[in-house]
């Protein structure tokens, strides 16, 4: 099953709240990676719509 990056971010944030110190760095890095991927997806979508006339 796949789910969107927003859901993955929320799941990682929940894990981060309950993580022990040894896991925090790993979860934080994964969270930052997913946030970067989401920002890239948004930028691509914005670029795709930039050339379209307003409706």
C-alpha positions in Angstrom: 0.0 0.0 0.0 1.3 3.4 -0.8 0.3 6.7 0.7 1.1 10.3 0.1 4.0 12.3 1.5 1.7 14.3 3.8 0.7 11.1 5.6 4.2 9.9 5.7 5.3 13.2 7.3 2.6 13.0 9.9 3.6 9.4 10.7 7.3 10.4 11.1 6.4 13.3 13.3 4.4 11.0 15.6 7.4 8.6 15.7 9.7 11.4 16.5 7.6 12.5 19.4 7.9 9.0 20.9 11.4 8.2 19.9 14.3 7.5 22.2 17.4 9.7 21.7 19.2 7.0 19.7 16.4 7.0 17.1 15.8 10.7 16.9 18.6 11.5 14.4 17.5 8.8 12.0 13.9 9.7 12.1 14.7 13.4 11.8 16.8 12.7 8.7 14.0 10.6 7.1 11.5 13.4 7.9 13.7 16.0 6.3 14.0 13.8 3.2 10.3 13.4 2.8 9.7 17.1 3.3 12.2 17.8 0.6 10.5 15.4 -1.8 7.2 17.0 -1.1 8.6 20.5 -1.7 10.0 19.2 -5.0 6.6 17.7 -6.0 4.9 21.0 -5.2 7.4 23.0 -7.3 7.0 20.7 -10.3 3.2 21.0 -10.0 3.5 24.8 -9.7 5.7 24.9 -12.8 3.3 22.8 -14.8 0.4 25.2 -14.0 2.4 28.4 -14.5 2.0 28.4 -18.2 -1.8 27.8 -18.1 -4.2 30.7 -18.5 -6.4 31.4 -15.5 -9.9 30.0 -15.6 
